């Protein structure tokens, strides 16, 4: 089976950042969604010390990734994951966990489609093996 190559992620420019969270999480869930992504990164990586995050758009979805880090150590014992990965890949992992959590809390949220779009994107990422080791 061959996969179609997905379009690359688009870094959201500064002048579009204010509309990013409401656009992707919706008005009602935008703060919960954002804080959930940050919380997951805090749980997953002992290296993470906070800071600025980049916002990325992909076909049908989005993700957040911490800026100012080259790599992050991701540890998730429930999946036997102990990997060093780029901040971009780590951001995808944290966003996937956050989307899953927010979808469960929001019961039937439209975020389900965005979760699957990001999961498909992760499958085409250069660090797909590391990402899937953390989430599967």
Order of alpha helices (4+ residues) and beta strands (2+ residues): beta-alpha-alpha-beta-beta-beta-beta-alpha-alpha-alpha
